């Protein structure tokens, strides 16, 4: 067995991110992602988005006929009921539907489950189900359904869109994770298609 010779030339770090990381993890999903969710997944009662950002989820929920409540930790120009840190909030809601900050997503889901009456739906990277510790935690929750989103949505930082930037092609797989209080069973897998 022969060993390869030494590498020649400078090595460059490969940077796979197109944008700097947004401080509060404000990444904007296209409106079709939530519009399709409200067509396919049945909800009863008011929809609250505690990380409303620019309001895409709330706008889709209102268009689907739901009473809505929008909150966020930062005022991003969308009319909010409250500016607050969701993780310190004790308000109860019928349903919590959100594209949460991915860096604190598990805490966000746990808090949403504690302060909701019916369903929690969170848009997260599809590989969020993987990993031994998280998979064991998920098995202890009432995770009812996972909707894999197709095609892959592009989710640029909100400030990029606010500055006139355009979404590119999606490179990360995302899914809606849906929990139902009282559900006891294995989660169901479905596909949420932009064009059914």
ABEGO torsion letter per residue (X at the ends): XBBBBBBBEBBBBBBABABBBBAAGBBBBBAAAAAAAAAABBBBEBBBBABAEAGAAAAAAAAAGBBBBBBBABBAGBBBABBBBAAABABBBABBBBBBBAAAAAAAAAAAAAABABBBBBBBBAAAABEAAAAAAAAABABABBBBBOBBBBBBBAAAAAAGBBBBBBABBBBBBBBBBGBBEBBBBBBBBABX
